[in-house]
Amino acid sequence: MNDRFALCWATSSQNNDDDSEAWLMVNNFERGWELPGGWLEEGELSEEAALRELFEEVGFLGVATHIEKDFFEGGDLVKIVVNEAPEPIGWESQDEKIMEAGWCLEIPEMKKWDAAEIERARNHDWSKSDSLKFNS
């Protein structure tokens, strides 16, 4: 296992209002609500790990558009856009460590995370981050 991790800031391509942009979170049985993500596997890029973890924990495929290296100590934050409409009801995860996945408009009550960490990600200016879009 690698000593770096990648977390997902996953939003919907179907968000209509930037002021109330929904993002995905998962409810881990031990750690409570947190961003989807996990440790990088051998030879894996952060954006690859983030996409893999998003699928494993949430069940969605997406497109990684930006990365902010070292956003968290020992980890990168990857912006991912999914083509799923935000819904008000959560769903079960296929990952046995995750109780529930769901869309958020507000920061939920968390066990291990500090709300300021999520607020920092929520307010991050992605235009200043490295773009993962390929130029044609």
C-alpha positions in Angstrom: 0.0 0.0 0.0 1.1 3.5 -0.7 1.5 6.2 1.9 -0.6 8.7 0.0 -4.4 9.0 -0.4 -6.8 10.7 -2.8 -10.2 12.1 -1.9 -13.0 13.0 -4.2 -14.8 16.3 -4.5 -17.6 14.8 -6.7 -20.3 17.1 -8.1 -23.0 16.6 -10.7 -23.0 17.8 -14.3 -26.7 18.3 -13.7 -26.3 20.9 -10.9 -28.3 23.9 -11.9 -27.4 26.5 -9.3 -23.8 27.1 -8.3 -24.9 28.6 -5.0 -26.4 25.2 -3.9 -24.0 22.8 -5.7 -24.5 19.3 -4.3 -21.5 17.1 -3.6 -21.1 13.4 -2.7 -20.2 12.1 0.7 -20.2 8.6 2.3 -21.0 7.5 5.8 -18.2 5.2 7.0 -19.3 2.8 9.8 -16.2 3.8 11.9 -15.4 7.4 10.9 -18.9 8.8 10.0 -19.5 11.1 7.1 -16.5 11.9 4.9 -15.5 12.5 1.3 -15.1 9.3 -0.8 -11.5 8.3 -1.2 -8.7 6.0 -0.1 -5.1 5.0 -0.4 -3.3 4.9 -3.7 -2.5 1.4 -4.9 1.0 0.6 -6.3 1.7 2.7 -9.5 -1.7 4.4 -9.3 -2.2 8.1 -9.9 -4.3 10.1 -7.5 -7.0 10.8 -10.1 -7.1 7.0 -10.9 -7.5 6.2 -7.2 -10.2 8.8 -6.7 -12.2 7.5 -9.6 -11.8 3.9 -8.4 -12.8 4.8 -4.9 -15.8 6.8 -6.0 -17.1 3.8 -8.0 -16.3 1.3 -5.1 -17.9 3.5 -2.4 -20.7 5.4 -4.2 -21.3 3.3 -7.4 -20.9 6.2 -9.8 -18.5 6.7 -12.7 -17.2 10.2 -13.4 -14.6 12.3 -15.1 -11.7 13.7 -13.1 -11.3 17.3 -14.1 -8.9 18.9 -11.6 -6.5 17.9 -8.9 -5.1 19.9 -5.9 -2.0 18.2 -4.7 -1.4 18.0 -1.0 -4.8 19.6 -0.2 -4.8 17.4 2.9 -1.7 16.3 4.7 -0.5 13.2 2.8 -3.3 13.4 0.3 -4.7 15.0 -2.8 -8.2 16.3 -3.6 -9.6 15.4 -7.0 -12.6 17.1 -8.6 -14.8 14.6 -10.3 -17.9 15.4 -12.3 -20.6 12.6 -12.5 -23.6 12.5 -14.8 -26.1 11.7 -12.1 -28.8 14.1 -10.8 -28.6 14.9 -7.1 -31.3 13.1 -5.2 -32.5 13.9 -1.6 -32.3 10.2 -0.5 -29.1 8.3 0.2 -28.4 4.8 -1.0 -26.5 1.7 0.2 -22.9 1.3 -0.8 -21.4 -1.9 -2.2 -18.4 -1.3 0.1 -18.9 -3.1 3.5 -17.1 -0.2 5.3 -19.7 2.3 4.1 -23.1 2.5 5.6 -24.6 5.0 3.1 -23.7 7.3 0.2 -25.5 10.5 -0.6 -25.7 14.0 -2.0 -25.1 16.9 0.4 -26.1 20.5 0.2 -25.0 21.2 3.7 -22.2 19.7 5.8 -23.6 16.7 7.8 -22.7 16.0 11.4 -19.4 14.2 11.4 -17.4 12.0 13.8 -13.8 12.3 12.7 -13.8 15.2 10.2 -13.9 18.8 11.1 -16.6 20.8 9.2 -13.9 23.4 8.3 -12.1 20.7 6.2 -15.3 20.1 4.1 -16.0 23.9 3.9 -12.4 24.4 2.7 -13.0 21.8 -0.1 -16.4 23.2 -0.8 -15.0 26.8 -1.3 -11.9 25.7 -3.2 -11.1 27.7 -6.4 -10.6 24.9 -8.9 -9.5 27.4 -11.6 -6.2 27.6 -9.7 -5.7 23.8 -9.5 -4.1 21.6 -12.1 -6.4 20.7 -14.9 -6.8 17.0 -15.9 -8.6 17.8 -19.1 -6.8 16.8 -22.3 -6.3 19.5 -24.9 -7.4 18.3 -28.4 
